[in-house]
Every structure is written in structure tokens, then in C-alpha cells.
Amino acid sequence: MTESPQDASDLFWSGPSPYCEIGRNHPRDRHRMKAVEGHELVWGCDRHSLFARLVASHQAESIKRNDEFPMHDGSEGLVTGLGDERPGGTIIYFRAK
């Protein structure tokens, strides 16, 4: 299993909420994810049951699609894709396993 993401306080402000991974690939469904309350640098998309988290760039280098990835709530998840780089990190898209 992939190591736990680094503490969000170690990362810089990440800019605006990321686009949903589905919207990045299908422009007609382009929309931004919403911040997940109580979790810093984690966003969710209720429409597609996807989440995104900013992780340190060095950690993102070792993460690939379909790798196991811990969800923000402690449950098991799977990586669905890698997003754009942000100051201090890279966006990782994931869903519940």
C-alpha cells in the first residue's frame, strides 16, 4: 500500500479547486471539485464519486493509476489518475475501493 500522504500543513496553498478528472477528459462535463470539509487540500466530486488530494511531488512520482491509496476518511481507495502540478505538490485523483 502507498505510504500515507504528507501532512497538508507542509504543502503550500494550492490555488483554486482542481477540475474533476472526468471534466478534464470530457470538456462538455468540465466542472471544479469542492473542498471536503474537515480535510485540508482534499476535494470531492459528488457527481462522479471522485476525490483529489495534493501530495508532495516526490511522493507523486511513485504513484500510478490503480495503485492503492488511503482515502481522507481512513478507508481504502484506488488512484484513478494524476493531475496537474501545483506549488509544492501534485494533484492525485482517487476513489473508494
C-alpha positions in Angstrom: 0.0 0.0 0.0 1.2 3.5 -0.7 2.5 5.5 2.2 0.1 8.0 3.8 0.1 11.4 2.2 2.3 14.0 3.8 0.7 16.4 6.3 -1.1 19.1 4.4 0.5 21.8 6.5 3.8 21.0 4.8 2.4 22.0 1.4 1.8 25.4 0.0 -1.6 26.9 -0.9 -2.6 25.0 -3.9 -4.6 27.6 -5.9 -8.2 27.1 -7.0 -10.1 23.9 -6.6 -9.0 21.4 -9.3 -11.2 20.4 -12.2 -12.9 17.0 -11.8 -10.8 14.3 -13.5 -13.9 13.4 -15.7 -14.2 17.0 -16.8 -10.5 17.2 -17.6 -11.0 14.4 -20.1 -14.6 15.3 -21.3 -14.8 19.1 -21.8 -18.6 19.1 -22.0 -18.6 17.9 -18.4 -16.0 20.4 -17.1 -16.5 21.4 -13.5 -14.5 22.0 -10.4 -14.4 19.8 -7.4 -15.5 21.1 -4.0 -13.4 21.2 -0.8 -14.1 18.3 1.5 -15.0 19.8 4.9 -12.6 19.0 7.7 -9.8 17.9 5.3 -7.1 20.3 4.1 -6.1 20.1 0.4 -8.8 17.4 -0.3 -11.6 18.0 -2.8 -14.5 15.8 -3.9 -17.0 15.4 -6.8 -20.4 14.1 -5.7 -21.4 13.7 -9.3 -18.6 11.2 -10.1 -17.7 9.9 -6.6 -14.1 11.0 -7.1 -11.7 12.8 -4.8 -8.5 14.7 -5.3 -5.7 15.4 -2.9 -2.5 17.5 -3.1 0.5 15.3 -2.3 4.2 16.2 -2.3 5.8 16.0 -5.8 8.4 13.4 -4.7 5.6 11.1 -3.4 3.5 11.6 -6.6 6.4 10.3 -8.7 6.0 6.8 -7.3 2.1 6.7 -7.6 0.5 5.1 -10.7 -3.1 4.6 -11.8 -4.9 1.7 -9.9 -2.4 1.9 -7.0 -3.9 1.5 -3.6 -4.2 4.9 -1.9 -5.6 5.8 1.6 -8.8 7.8 1.5 -9.0 11.0 3.5 -11.5 9.2 5.9 -9.1 6.3 6.5 -10.8 3.8 4.2 -9.1 2.1 1.2 -9.0 3.8 -2.1 -7.6 3.5 -5.6 -5.7 6.1 -7.7 -7.7 7.0 -10.8 -5.2 9.4 -12.2 -2.6 12.1 -11.7 -3.5 15.7 -12.2 -1.5 18.9 -12.7 1.4 20.1 -10.6 0.7 22.8 -8.0 3.1 24.8 -5.9 4.7 22.2 -3.6 2.9 19.2 -5.0 0.8 17.2 -7.5 -2.9 16.5 -7.6 -3.8 12.8 -7.2 -7.3 11.7 -8.1 -8.7 8.7 -6.3 -12.0 6.9 -5.4 -13.2 4.4 -2.9 -12.0 0.8 -3.4 
